[in-house]
């Protein structure tokens, strides 16, 4: 029964699962059908815009690009396409009005650049802009057809299209970038269609619509060209690389020639320029290798840098009378330039202005010129002489570098600043300047020969270098005449020929003077002081005398007197005495026995004092040890008692002594032993004092009555000693 029930439950559960599975399958199938239908609709819509064969990708910036089967890669913006790359087969190409249904409105930067297979290009209507370098270096391109919708031609859009002969610009174009056809060597004509509000063409040359600005001459233009009247500006690079241009005539209306306007016009042999031109830009005629002469009107006030650089055939140039600055590299590399006149108004010649002008032999610099720039005349190998006016205050480094024929440079400014290596490589050079000048110092520093501008020029000794052999001398009683050296630059002057010497106050201690007085070309007087000092005194060894301590020394030349100083027992030195000149000793009588005295001496002459002598020391003594011993011996003789006699008596007495007396004698003997030890200690102490050099008894002159009291004291002391000795013996005898 239980098994049957279980089987029924299992069957019911399986039936439920089967029903649920069927329901889920129905849902999934419905979703799949719905998705397929939606995908089909989307694809159908996209086919209207994107060909299924096209590919898409995104660059690093997130911009999506599309590539068609015909070789165009484009981007979309606002539903319009910009072609950014063409990789088709080339030949005659017509850019379509739309790609994949999107209208084409622009040719992007470098889109066709370097496609040498391209022979012609036709842009469909609707395209409004051509980017920079769009067709650059398409060397096979011979024909370009631009749409009437075009408004903008980018910078160098047709750069290097060497097969292109004509470029027609639609009336719709309002913006043309710089160097549109630079490098198009075959281009002979610009054609601007009538009705263009911004541009015009005359005889194949591109102008602005008002014909006041000459924008560009086709590079392939050949022969002479006359700029129309009314033109005020020739644009930057307008005639650049027009190698077939042989001459140009500029109108009176012209005021401005732009930078590089005639750059590398290698066939240009003459330029006719009328008054009215104010500004000529940098590199304007750079590389015009056929140009032989140039005359700039006085109206020119602004002349750029490197204007005539590498005009190798240019032999002469007339600069405007109002010019104030020769620009950097103005005639740099003009190897044929042999002469030129600079206006008096010029105040600066800047760097490389005449650098490499190898035919230039002379150039007069105007008064008022203040600056010569870096390498201004470097490499002017035939320049033989230069004169720098007094107005020149600064010459920069390498200004005349490698002017190998330069023999003389006259420098009239005494304080001109000459920077490092101004004349580097000028091995034949002599600098001419003033005796006292920075030019002379510079010549000496760089080992360049120097000569005077005026050989008769006088020189103040104050501008010379004068040195004294020494500044301090010790008086020896004779005149002190230290040697003097006088030099003018590298030249050592001669005494008697160029100057004389005189000395004053040069014998006695004090301040002496030497005077140098110019002779001949040298003027003025130079003086200097030097010092004469006193020698340091030397004290002789001190001596005791009857009167006291004798101090002596040697004579000091020039001394008018001496100051003697004394110190007692290591105390402070104090002035003891003033000793007159001629006295070389002094007796110090105010001394005390046992006192250590020190002495020092200073020589004096007026306000001049010598250094202090080394000190000498002496301990003054009033009595000698030998005199004391003699007195004691004499006293013993007077009393008739000797040590030997005393000893004999003691020996005899000891024979009859009783035991009690023997004990007493032993006591006395012990006492005597102690006395003997005490005496030995005293002798040892006296011996030690003598070894230390500090005797307890000092020398004394017995003939001096002032020492009588001392003698009496000694005698009294001796008598007391003898009396005590006798008493001791008497006591022992009684025992």
C-alpha positions in Angstrom: 0.0 0.0 0.0 2.8 2.5 1.0 4.7 1.6 -2.1 1.7 2.4 -4.3 1.2 5.7 -2.7 4.8 6.6 -3.1 4.7 5.7 -6.8 1.6 7.9 -7.4 3.4 10.9 -5.7 6.5 10.4 -7.9 4.4 10.3 -11.1 2.6 13.5 -10.1 5.9 15.3 -9.4 7.3 14.3 -12.8 4.2 15.5 -14.5 4.5 18.9 -12.8 8.2 19.3 -13.9 7.3 18.4 -17.5 4.6 21.0 -17.6 6.9 23.7 -16.2 9.7 22.9 -18.7 7.3 23.2 -21.6 6.2 26.6 -20.4 9.8 27.9 -20.2 10.6 26.7 -23.7 7.7 28.6 -25.1 9.1 31.9 -23.5 12.6 31.4 -24.8 11.4 30.7 -28.3 9.3 33.9 -28.3 12.2 36.0 -27.2 14.5 34.6 -29.9 12.0 35.4 -32.6 11.5 38.9 -31.3 15.3 39.5 -31.2 15.8 38.3 -34.8 13.1 40.6 -36.0 14.6 43.6 -34.2 18.1 42.8 -35.7 16.8 42.6 -39.2 15.1 46.0 -38.9 18.3 47.7 -37.5 20.5 46.2 -40.3 18.0 47.4 -42.9 18.2 50.9 -41.5 22.0 51.0 -41.2 22.4 49.9 -44.8 21.0 53.2 -45.7 24.1 54.9 -44.2 26.9 52.3 -44.0 27.9 49.8 -46.6 28.2 46.3 -45.1 31.7 46.1 -46.7 32.9 49.2 -44.8 34.9 48.9 -41.5 34.9 51.1 -38.4 37.4 51.7 -35.7 38.1 54.2 -32.9 41.4 56.0 -32.3 43.0 56.9 -28.9 40.9 60.0 -28.6 37.7 58.0 -29.0 37.0 59.4 -32.5 35.3 56.8 -34.7 36.6 56.5 -38.2 35.1 54.8 -41.2 36.8 53.3 -44.2 35.1 52.6 -47.5 35.9 50.0 -50.1 37.1 52.8 -52.4 39.9 53.8 -50.1 38.5 56.8 -48.2 38.8 57.0 -44.5 36.5 59.6 -42.9 35.1 60.9 -39.6 31.6 62.1 -38.9 30.5 65.3 -37.2 27.0 66.6 -37.2 26.1 64.1 -39.8 28.8 65.3 -42.3 32.0 63.6 -43.4 35.6 64.8 -43.4 38.0 62.8 -45.4 41.1 62.2 -43.3 42.9 59.7 -45.5 42.8 58.5 -49.1 44.5 55.2 -50.0 42.9 54.5 -53.4 44.5 53.6 -56.6 45.2 57.2 -57.6 45.1 58.6 -61.2 42.3 61.0 -61.9 40.3 61.1 -58.7 36.9 62.7 -58.2 36.1 63.0 -54.5 32.3 62.1 -54.2 29.8 64.4 -52.7 28.9 61.8 -50.1 30.3 58.7 -48.5 27.9 56.0 -47.3 25.1 58.5 -47.5 26.9 61.2 -45.5 27.7 64.5 -47.3 31.5 65.2 -47.7 32.2 68.8 -46.4 36.0 68.8 -45.9 39.3 67.4 -46.9 41.3 67.0 -43.7 45.0 67.7 -42.9 47.4 65.6 -45.0 44.5 63.5 -46.4 46.2 63.0 -49.8 49.8 63.8 -48.7 52.5 62.0 -50.5 50.2 60.2 -53.0 52.5 60.3 -56.0 50.0 58.3 -58.1 47.4 61.0 -58.0 47.3 62.9 -61.4 44.3 65.1 -61.0 41.8 65.9 -58.3 38.2 67.1 -58.7 36.4 68.0 -55.5 32.6 67.8 -55.7 30.2 70.6 -54.7 29.5 70.8 -51.0 33.1 70.6 -49.9 33.9 73.9 -48.1 37.4 73.4 -46.6 40.8 71.9 -47.5 43.1 71.3 -44.6 46.9 72.0 -44.3 49.2 69.7 -46.3 46.1 68.1 -47.7 47.8 67.4 -51.1 51.4 68.1 -50.1 54.1 66.2 -52.1 51.6 64.8 -54.6 54.3 65.2 -57.2 52.2 63.7 -60.1 49.3 66.1 -59.6 48.9 68.2 -62.7 45.3 69.5 -62.4 43.1 70.7 -59.5 39.4 71.5 -59.8 37.9 73.2 -56.8 34.2 73.5 -56.1 32.3 76.8 -55.9 31.3 75.9 -52.3 35.0 76.0 -51.1 35.8 78.8 -48.7 39.1 77.8 -47.0 42.4 76.7 -48.4 44.8 75.5 -45.6 48.4 76.2 -45.1 50.7 74.5 -47.6 47.8 72.6 -48.9 49.6 72.0 -52.3 53.2 72.1 -50.9 55.6 70.3 -53.2 53.2 69.6 -56.0 56.0 69.9 -58.5 53.9 69.0 -61.6 51.1 71.5 -60.9 51.1 74.4 -63.4 47.9 76.4 -62.7 45.7 76.8 -59.7 42.3 78.2 -60.1 40.7 79.7 -57.0 36.9 79.8 -56.9 35.1 83.0 -56.1 33.8 81.5 -52.9 37.3 81.3 -51.2 37.8 83.8 -48.4 40.8 82.3 -46.6 44.2 81.1 -48.0 46.9 79.8 -45.7 50.6 80.7 -45.8 52.8 79.0 -48.4 49.8 77.5 -50.2 51.9 76.4 -53.2 55.4 76.5 -51.7 57.6 74.1 -53.6 55.3 74.0 -56.7 58.2 74.7 -59.0 56.2 74.3 -62.2 53.4 76.6 -61.1 53.2 79.7 -63.4 49.7 81.0 -62.7 47.1 81.8 -60.2 43.6 82.3 -61.5 41.1 83.9 -59.2 37.6 83.6 -60.5 35.6 86.9 -60.9 33.5 87.9 -58.0 35.9 86.8 -55.2 35.6 89.3 -52.4 38.9 88.5 -50.8 41.4 87.7 -53.6 42.3 88.7 -57.1 45.0 87.7 -59.7 46.9 89.9 -62.1 49.1 88.4 -64.7 49.1 85.1 -62.8 50.2 86.7 -59.5 47.9 86.4 -56.4 46.8 89.6 -54.7 44.2 90.7 -52.2 41.0 91.9 -53.8 42.0 95.6 -53.3 45.3 95.0 -55.1 47.2 96.6 -52.3 48.8 93.4 -51.0 50.9 91.1 -53.2 50.3 87.7 -51.7 52.2 85.2 -53.8 54.0 85.0 -57.1 53.9 81.5 -58.7 57.3 79.9 -58.2 57.6 79.1 -61.9 57.4 82.7 -62.9 60.3 83.7 -65.1 61.9 87.0 -66.2 61.4 90.5 -64.9 58.5 91.6 -62.8 57.0 95.1 -62.1 55.0 95.3 -59.0 51.8 97.3 -59.8 51.3 100.8 -58.5 49.1 100.9 -55.5 50.7 97.9 -53.8 51.8 98.8 -50.3 52.8 95.4 -48.9 54.7 92.5 -50.3 53.7 89.6 -48.1 56.0 87.2 -46.3 57.6 84.7 -48.8 55.6 86.2 -51.7 58.5 85.5 -54.2 60.2 82.8 -52.2 62.1 80.3 -54.4 61.2 82.1 -57.6 64.5 81.1 -59.1 63.5 82.3 -62.6 62.8 85.8 -61.5 65.6 88.1 -62.9 64.7 91.6 -61.8 62.0 93.3 -59.9 60.8 96.9 -59.9 59.0 98.1 -56.8 56.5 101.0 -56.9 56.6 104.3 -54.9 53.5 103.1 -53.1 55.3 100.3 -51.5 56.0 100.6 -47.7 56.7 97.1 -46.5 58.6 94.1 -47.7 57.8 91.1 -45.6 60.1 88.5 -44.1 61.7 86.1 -46.7 59.8 88.0 -49.5 62.5 87.2 -52.1 64.2 84.3 -50.2 66.3 82.2 -52.5 65.5 84.0 -55.7 68.8 82.8 -57.1 68.3 84.4 -60.5 67.4 87.9 -59.2 70.2 90.2 -60.3 68.7 93.7 -59.7 66.1 95.3 -57.4 64.8 98.8 -58.1 63.5 100.3 -54.9 62.0 103.8 -54.6 61.7 106.1 -51.6 58.7 105.2 -49.5 59.8 101.8 -48.3 60.0 101.9 -44.5 60.4 98.3 -43.4 62.3 95.4 -44.9 61.8 92.1 -43.1 64.3 89.5 -42.0 65.8 87.3 -44.7 64.0 89.4 -47.3 66.7 88.9 -50.0 68.5 86.0 -48.3 70.1 83.7 -50.8 69.7 86.0 -53.8 73.1 84.8 -55.2 72.9 86.8 -58.4 72.2 90.2 -56.8 75.3 92.4 -57.4 74.3 95.6 -55.8 71.6 97.1 -53.7 70.6 100.7 -52.9 68.2 101.2 -50.0 66.4 104.6 -49.8 66.7 106.8 -46.9 63.0 106.1 -46.0 64.0 102.7 -44.7 64.2 102.8 -40.9 63.5 99.2 -40.0 65.9 96.7 -41.5 65.5 93.1 -40.3 68.1 90.4 -39.5 69.9 88.4 -42.2 68.3 90.5 -45.0 71.1 89.9 -47.5 72.6 86.7 -46.0 74.5 84.6 -48.5 74.1 87.1 -51.4 77.4 85.9 -52.6 77.6 88.2 -55.7 76.8 91.4 -53.8 79.8 93.7 -54.1 78.4 96.9 -52.9 75.5 98.2 -50.8 74.2 101.6 -50.0 72.4 101.8 -46.7 69.8 104.4 -45.8 71.0 107.5 -44.1 68.5 107.2 -41.2 69.5 103.7 -40.2 70.5 103.4 -36.5 71.2 99.7 -36.3 72.9 97.1 -38.5 70.8 94.0 -37.9 72.1 90.6 -36.9 73.6 88.9 -40.0 72.6 91.7 -42.3 75.4 90.8 -44.8 76.4 87.5 -43.3 78.1 85.3 -45.9 78.3 88.0 -48.6 81.6 86.8 -49.8 81.8 89.3 -52.7 81.2 92.4 -50.6 84.3 94.5 -50.8 83.2 97.9 -49.7 80.3 99.5 -47.9 79.6 102.9 -46.3 77.8 103.0 -43.0 75.6 106.0 -42.2 76.7 108.3 -39.4 73.4 107.5 -37.7 74.4 103.9 -36.9 75.0 103.2 -33.2 75.0 99.4 -33.2 76.5 96.7 -35.3 74.9 93.4 -34.2 76.0 89.8 -34.2 77.3 88.3 -37.4 76.4 91.6 -39.3 79.4 91.2 -41.6 80.5 87.7 -40.6 82.1 85.8 -43.4 82.5 88.8 -45.7 85.8 87.4 -47.0 86.3 90.2 -49.6 85.8 93.1 -47.3 89.1 94.9 -47.0 88.1 98.1 -45.1 85.2 99.6 -43.3 84.9 103.0 -41.7 83.0 102.9 -38.5 80.9 106.1 -37.7 81.5 108.3 -34.7 78.6 107.6 -32.4 78.9 103.8 -32.8 78.6 102.3 -29.3 78.4 98.6 -29.8 80.0 95.9 -31.9 78.2 92.6 -31.5 79.2 88.9 -31.1 81.1 87.7 -34.2 80.2 90.9 -36.1 83.2 90.7 -38.3 84.2 87.1 -37.8 85.9 85.5 -40.8 86.6 88.8 -42.7 89.8 87.3 -43.9 90.9 90.3 -46.0 90.1 93.0 -43.5 93.5 94.7 -42.8 92.7 97.6 -40.5 89.9 98.8 -38.2 89.5 102.0 -36.2 87.2 101.9 -33.3 86.0 105.5 -32.4 86.0 106.8 -28.9 82.2 106.3 -28.8 82.5 102.5 -28.9 81.9 101.3 -25.3 81.6 97.6 -25.8 83.0 95.0 -28.2 81.5 91.5 -27.8 83.3 88.1 -27.9 84.8 86.9 -31.2 83.8 90.2 -32.9 86.9 89.9 -35.1 87.6 86.2 -34.9 89.7 84.8 -37.6 90.3 88.1 -39.4 93.6 86.6 -40.4 94.9 89.6 -42.4 94.0 92.2 -39.7 97.2 94.0 -38.8 96.0 97.0 -36.8 93.1 98.0 -34.7 93.0 101.6 -33.3 91.1 101.8 -30.1 90.3 105.4 -29.0 88.2 104.7 -25.9 90.4 104.3 -22.9 87.8 102.4 -21.0 86.2 100.3 -23.7 85.0 96.9 -22.6 86.6 94.1 -24.7 85.0 90.7 -24.0 86.8 87.4 -24.3 88.5 86.4 -27.5 87.5 89.5 -29.4 90.6 89.0 -31.7 90.9 85.2 -31.6 92.8 84.0 -34.6 94.1 87.4 -35.5 97.8 86.4 -35.5 99.1 89.4 -37.4 97.4 92.0 -35.1 98.8 94.9 -33.2 96.5 96.9 -31.0 97.0 100.6 -30.8 95.7 102.5 -27.8 96.6 104.8 -25.0 99.2 104.0 -22.3 96.6 103.9 -19.6 93.7 102.1 -21.2 91.7 98.9 -21.1 93.0 98.2 -24.6 96.5 98.0 -23.3 95.5 95.7 -20.5 93.6 93.5 -22.9 96.6 93.3 -25.2 98.8 92.2 -22.3 96.3 89.6 -21.1 96.1 88.0 -24.5 99.7 88.5 -25.5 98.8 90.8 -28.4 101.5 93.4 -29.4 100.6 96.9 -28.3 101.6 100.3 -29.6 100.8 103.8 -28.6 98.4 105.8 -30.6 100.5 108.8 -29.8 104.2 108.0 -29.1 104.7 111.4 -27.5 101.8 110.9 -25.1 102.8 111.7 -21.5 102.0 109.3 -18.8 101.1 110.2 -15.2 103.1 108.0 -12.8 99.7 107.5 -11.0 98.8 105.2 -14.0 102.0 103.1 -13.5 102.6 100.3 -11.2 105.1 101.2 -8.4 106.3 98.8 -5.7 108.6 99.2 -2.7 111.2 96.6 -1.7 109.9 96.6 1.9 107.9 98.7 4.3 109.8 98.2 7.6 113.5 98.4 8.4 115.6 98.3 11.6 117.7 101.3 12.4 121.4 100.7 12.1 122.6 104.3 12.1 122.8 104.6 8.3 120.3 105.8 5.7 117.6 103.3 4.7 117.0 103.4 0.9 114.6 100.5 -0.1 114.6 99.7 -3.8 111.7 100.9 -6.0 110.4 99.2 -9.1 108.3 101.2 -11.6 106.5 99.5 -14.5 104.4 100.8 -17.3 102.4 97.8 -18.4 105.0 95.2 -19.3 107.8 97.8 -19.5 110.1 98.3 -16.5 111.1 101.9 -16.3 114.7 103.1 -15.7 115.7 105.3 -12.8 117.3 108.5 -14.1 115.8 108.1 -17.6 112.1 107.8 -16.7 112.0 108.9 -13.1 114.2 110.0 -10.1 114.1 108.9 -6.5 114.5 110.8 -3.3 114.3 109.8 0.4 113.6 111.8 3.6 113.7 111.0 7.3 115.3 107.7 6.5 118.1 107.4 9.2 116.5 107.7 12.6 113.6 105.5 13.9 110.2 106.8 12.8 108.4 107.2 9.5 110.5 107.7 6.3 109.4 108.8 2.8 110.4 107.9 -0.7 109.4 110.0 -3.7 109.3 109.0 -7.4 109.3 111.9 -9.8 108.6 111.4 -13.5 111.1 112.3 -16.2 110.6 112.8 -19.9 107.3 111.2 -21.0 106.4 110.4 -17.5 104.9 113.1 -15.3 103.7 113.5 -11.7 105.2 112.4 -8.4 104.4 109.3 -6.4 105.2 109.0 -2.7 105.2 106.2 -0.2 106.1 105.8 3.4 108.1 103.2 5.2 109.0 102.6 8.8 112.3 102.5 10.6 112.2 100.7 13.9 114.6 100.2 16.9 116.3 96.9 17.4 115.2 94.8 20.4 117.6 95.2 23.4 119.4 92.2 24.8 120.2 92.1 28.6 123.4 90.6 29.8 123.5 88.1 32.7 122.7 89.8 36.0 125.4 90.2 38.6 125.4 90.9 42.3 127.6 93.8 43.4 128.4 95.6 46.6 125.8 98.1 45.8 123.1 95.7 44.7 122.2 93.9 41.4 124.1 95.1 38.3 122.0 95.2 35.1 123.8 95.7 31.7 123.1 95.6 28.0 124.5 96.5 24.5 123.9 99.7 22.8 120.9 100.1 20.4 121.5 102.3 17.3 119.3 105.3 17.3 118.1 104.9 20.9 117.8 108.2 22.8 117.3 106.3 26.1 116.1 103.1 27.8 113.3 102.2 30.1 114.2 99.5 32.7 111.4 97.4 34.2 111.6 95.2 37.3 109.4 92.5 38.9 109.8 90.9 42.4 109.1 87.2 43.1 107.0 86.7 40.0 104.9 89.9 40.5 104.0 92.4 37.9 106.6 94.4 36.0 106.9 98.1 36.9 109.1 100.8 35.5 112.2 101.0 37.6 114.3 103.6 35.9 114.9 105.7 32.8 118.4 105.5 31.6 119.9 108.1 29.3 121.5 107.4 25.9 125.1 106.3 26.3 124.5 104.5 29.7 124.6 100.8 29.3 124.4 99.7 32.9 122.3 100.2 36.0 122.8 99.2 39.6 119.6 98.3 41.4 120.4 99.0 45.1 116.9 98.7 46.4 117.0 94.9 46.8 116.4 92.5 49.6 118.1 89.3 50.5 116.4 86.1 49.3 114.1 88.0 46.8 114.0 86.8 43.1 114.2 89.8 40.8 113.4 89.9 37.1 114.3 92.7 34.6 113.3 93.8 31.1 114.5 96.7 28.9 112.9 98.8 26.2 114.8 101.2 23.9 113.2 104.6 23.2 113.6 107.2 20.5 111.0 110.0 20.6 107.6 108.3 20.1 109.2 105.1 18.8 109.8 102.3 21.2 111.5 99.0 20.6 110.2 95.6 21.3 110.8 94.5 24.9 113.9 92.5 25.7 113.8 89.0 27.0 113.8 89.0 30.8 116.8 88.2 33.1 116.4 86.8 36.7 118.5 86.7 39.8 117.8 85.9 43.5 119.7 88.4 45.5 121.8 87.0 48.4 123.4 88.9 51.3 125.8 86.2 52.7 127.7 83.2 51.4 127.9 79.8 53.1 131.7 79.8 53.1 131.9 82.8 55.4 129.6 81.2 58.0 131.8 78.1 58.3 134.9 80.2 58.8 133.3 82.1 61.6 132.3 78.9 63.4 135.8 77.4 63.2 137.2 80.5 64.7 134.8 80.5 67.6 135.8 76.9 68.5 139.5 77.8 68.6 138.7 80.7 70.9 137.0 78.4 73.5 139.8 75.8 73.3 137.3 73.0 72.7 137.5 70.6 69.8 135.5 67.6 68.8 138.5 65.4 69.3 139.1 66.5 72.9 135.5 66.0 73.7 135.6 62.4 72.4 138.7 61.6 74.5 137.1 62.8 77.7 134.0 60.8 77.1 136.0 57.6 76.6 137.9 58.1 79.9 134.8 58.8 81.8 133.1 55.7 80.6 135.7 53.4 82.3 134.8 54.4 85.9 131.0 54.6 85.4 128.8 52.5 87.7 125.9 50.5 86.4 123.6 53.2 87.4 125.8 55.7 85.7 126.1 53.4 82.7 122.3 53.5 82.4 122.5 57.2 82.6 125.3 57.2 80.0 123.1 55.0 77.8 120.3 57.5 78.2 122.8 60.3 77.4 124.1 58.3 74.5 120.6 57.9 73.1 120.1 61.7 73.5 123.3 62.3 71.7 122.2 59.9 68.9 119.0 61.8 68.5 121.0 65.0 68.4 123.3 63.6 65.8 120.3 62.4 63.7 118.8 65.9 64.0 122.1 67.4 63.0 122.3 65.0 60.0 118.7 66.0 59.0 119.7 69.7 59.2 122.8 69.0 57.1 120.7 67.1 54.6 118.3 70.0 54.4 121.1 72.4 53.9 122.5 70.1 51.2 119.1 69.9 49.5 118.8 73.7 49.6 122.2 74.1 47.9 121.2 71.5 45.3 118.1 73.5 44.6 120.1 76.7 44.1 118.3 78.5 47.0 121.0 78.9 49.6 119.7 80.0 53.0 122.6 82.4 53.4 123.5 85.0 50.9 126.6 86.8 49.9 127.7 89.9 51.9 130.4 92.4 51.6 132.3 92.3 55.0 133.8 95.7 54.3 130.4 97.3 54.3 129.6 99.0 57.6 125.9 98.5 56.9 126.4 94.8 57.4 128.0 95.1 60.9 124.8 94.3 62.7 124.6 91.1 60.7 128.1 90.1 61.7 127.4 90.7 65.4 124.3 88.5 65.1 126.4 85.7 63.6 129.0 85.9 66.4 126.4 85.9 69.1 124.8 82.8 67.6 128.2 81.0 67.4 128.9 81.8 71.1 125.5 80.4 72.2 126.1 77.2 70.3 129.5 76.7 72.0 128.1 77.5 75.4 125.4 74.9 75.1 128.0 72.3 74.0 130.1 73.0 77.1 127.1 72.7 79.4 126.2 69.3 78.0 129.7 68.0 78.5 129.8 69.3 82.1 126.6 67.5 82.9 127.9 64.2 81.5 131.1 64.6 83.6 129.1 65.1 86.7 127.3 61.8 86.1 
